[in-house]
Amino acid sequence: MVPFILRSWQSSDAEPITAAANNPKIAENLRNVFPSPYTLADAAWFIGDCIAQGEARQLMRTIVIDGKASGSISISVKDDIYEKSAELGYWLMEEHWGKGIMTEAVRQICREAFARFDLLRIFAEPFADNRGSRRVLEKAGFTCEGTMRNGIFKNGRVRSYCMYALLREEIE
């Protein structure tokens, strides 16, 4: 596996993350809030928002490979009746797909989130046809709890998504 680190975002990450994120294959498997094309202004706004929100209820990290920001991974604690749950989200530049980086990044951030927050569960909702992301979660210990058939609308078509979860006792 290629060595990497997870670290907090810095404003200097804007240019490398723009180059990494400006890929329609990445945007195709993320929520519509992730723009495509991905511009320097998008990166600057995202990084600024991550820094401004702090870490009281979230962990927002860049995945640094060979000294440059090459992807993103986050844990966001939910509220109301979901206050013991957090959502995991991630993406990685295409040249690093299939190398085990994301699986290990998921393991690392989940351990950190369970240590830092009073959580019982971390969940992720990959699109059902995104086999790579689903495999990352399975290799990191997540369980597929079901498929939400016709649960999303992306780029003019109806798709399904899956609910994956990792419970605190499954990593301790």
C-alpha positions as CSV (number, residue, x, y, z in Angstrom):
1,M,0.0,0.0,0.0
2,V,1.1,3.5,-0.8
3,P,1.9,5.4,2.4
4,F,-0.5,8.2,3.3
5,I,-1.6,10.4,6.3
6,L,-4.9,11.8,7.4
7,R,-4.7,15.4,8.5
8,S,-6.9,18.5,9.0
9,W,-7.5,20.7,6.0
10,Q,-5.2,23.7,5.2
11,S,-5.9,26.5,2.8
12,S,-2.8,25.5,0.9
13,D,-4.7,22.2,-0.1
14,A,-7.0,24.1,-2.5
15,E,-5.0,23.7,-5.7
16,P,-4.0,20.0,-5.3
17,I,-7.5,19.0,-4.2
18,T,-9.0,20.8,-7.2
19,A,-6.9,18.8,-9.5
20,A,-7.8,15.6,-7.6
21,A,-11.5,16.3,-7.4
22,N,-12.1,17.5,-10.9
23,N,-13.1,14.1,-12.2
24,P,-16.6,13.2,-13.4
25,K,-16.0,9.6,-12.2
26,I,-15.7,10.9,-8.6
27,A,-18.7,13.2,-8.8
28,E,-20.9,10.4,-10.4
29,N,-20.8,8.5,-7.1
30,L,-21.3,11.4,-4.7
31,R,-24.2,13.6,-3.6
32,N,-25.1,16.6,-5.8
33,V,-23.5,19.0,-3.4
34,F,-20.2,17.8,-4.8
35,P,-19.8,20.0,-7.9
36,S,-18.6,18.8,-11.3
37,P,-16.6,20.4,-12.8
38,Y,-14.7,21.0,-9.5
39,T,-13.1,24.5,-9.4
40,L,-10.5,26.2,-7.3
41,A,-13.4,28.3,-5.8
42,D,-15.2,25.1,-4.8
43,A,-12.1,23.8,-3.1
44,A,-11.5,27.1,-1.3
45,W,-15.1,27.2,-0.1
46,F,-15.0,23.6,1.1
47,I,-11.7,23.9,2.9
48,G,-12.8,27.2,4.5
49,D,-16.0,25.6,5.7
50,C,-14.2,22.6,7.2
51,I,-11.8,24.9,9.1
52,A,-14.6,27.2,10.3
53,Q,-16.8,24.4,11.6
54,G,-14.1,22.9,13.8
55,E,-14.2,19.5,15.3
56,A,-16.9,19.6,18.0
57,R,-19.2,17.4,15.9
58,Q,-17.1,16.3,12.9
59,L,-13.8,15.0,11.7
60,M,-12.9,16.4,8.3
61,R,-9.6,15.2,6.9
62,T,-7.6,15.3,3.7
63,I,-5.8,12.1,2.6
64,V,-2.3,13.2,1.9
65,I,-0.2,11.0,-0.5
66,D,3.3,12.0,-1.6
67,G,2.9,15.3,0.3
68,K,-0.2,16.5,-1.5
69,A,-4.0,16.4,-0.7
70,S,-5.4,13.6,-2.8
71,G,-8.8,12.9,-1.3
72,S,-11.2,13.6,1.5
73,I,-12.7,11.6,4.3
74,S,-15.1,12.8,7.0
75,I,-17.2,11.7,9.9
76,S,-20.2,13.9,10.8
77,V,-22.1,13.3,14.1
78,K,-25.9,13.4,13.6
79,D,-28.4,15.0,15.9
80,D,-31.9,14.5,17.4
81,I,-32.8,10.8,17.7
82,Y,-29.6,10.0,15.7
83,E,-27.2,11.6,18.2
84,K,-25.4,8.3,18.8
85,S,-24.7,7.9,15.0
86,A,-22.3,9.5,12.6
87,E,-22.1,9.5,8.8
88,L,-18.9,8.5,7.0
89,G,-18.1,10.1,3.6
90,Y,-15.0,9.8,1.4
91,W,-13.5,10.1,-2.1
92,L,-10.0,9.6,-3.5
93,M,-8.4,10.7,-6.7
94,E,-8.7,8.0,-9.4
95,E,-5.0,7.2,-9.7
96,H,-5.0,5.8,-6.2
97,W,-8.1,3.6,-6.5
98,G,-7.7,-0.1,-5.8
99,K,-4.5,0.2,-3.7
100,G,-6.0,-0.3,-0.2
101,I,-5.5,3.4,0.8
102,M,-9.2,4.1,1.3
103,T,-9.9,1.0,3.3
104,E,-7.1,1.9,5.8
105,A,-8.2,5.6,5.9
106,V,-11.8,4.4,6.8
107,R,-10.4,2.2,9.6
108,Q,-8.3,5.1,10.9
109,I,-11.0,7.7,11.0
110,C,-13.5,5.3,12.5
111,R,-11.2,4.5,15.3
112,E,-10.6,8.2,15.9
113,A,-14.4,9.0,15.8
114,F,-15.3,6.2,18.3
115,A,-12.5,7.4,20.6
116,R,-13.5,11.1,20.4
117,F,-17.3,11.0,20.3
118,D,-20.0,9.2,22.2
119,L,-21.1,7.1,19.2
120,L,-22.6,3.6,18.9
121,R,-22.6,3.5,15.1
122,I,-21.0,4.9,12.0
123,F,-22.9,4.5,8.8
124,A,-22.2,5.1,5.1
125,E,-24.6,5.2,2.1
126,P,-22.7,4.2,-1.1
127,F,-24.6,4.0,-4.3
128,A,-25.6,0.3,-4.9
129,D,-23.7,0.1,-8.2
130,N,-20.5,1.6,-6.7
131,R,-18.8,-1.7,-6.1
132,G,-15.4,-0.1,-5.3
133,S,-16.8,1.9,-2.4
134,R,-18.9,-1.0,-1.1
135,R,-15.8,-3.2,-1.1
136,V,-13.9,-0.6,0.8
137,L,-16.6,-0.6,3.5
138,E,-16.8,-4.4,3.7
139,K,-13.0,-4.7,4.0
140,A,-13.0,-2.1,6.8
141,G,-15.5,-4.2,8.8
142,F,-18.8,-2.5,7.8
143,T,-22.0,-4.6,7.4
144,C,-24.5,-4.0,4.6
145,E,-27.8,-3.6,6.3
146,G,-29.9,-3.3,3.2
147,T,-30.5,-1.7,-0.2
148,M,-32.8,1.3,-0.5
149,R,-34.3,0.5,-3.9
150,N,-34.9,3.5,-6.2
151,G,-33.8,5.7,-3.2
152,I,-31.9,8.4,-5.1
153,F,-32.0,10.5,-8.2
154,K,-28.7,11.5,-9.7
155,N,-27.9,12.9,-13.1
156,G,-31.3,12.3,-14.5
157,R,-31.7,8.7,-13.4
158,V,-33.1,6.8,-10.5
159,R,-30.6,4.6,-8.6
160,S,-30.5,2.6,-5.5
161,Y,-28.2,3.0,-2.5
162,C,-27.0,0.8,0.3
163,M,-26.9,1.3,4.1
164,Y,-23.7,0.1,5.7
165,A,-22.8,0.4,9.3
166,L,-20.0,-0.3,11.8
167,L,-20.9,-0.6,15.5
168,R,-18.6,0.5,18.3
169,E,-18.3,-3.1,19.6
170,E,-17.2,-4.3,16.2
171,I,-13.9,-2.4,16.4
172,E,-13.1,-2.5,20.1
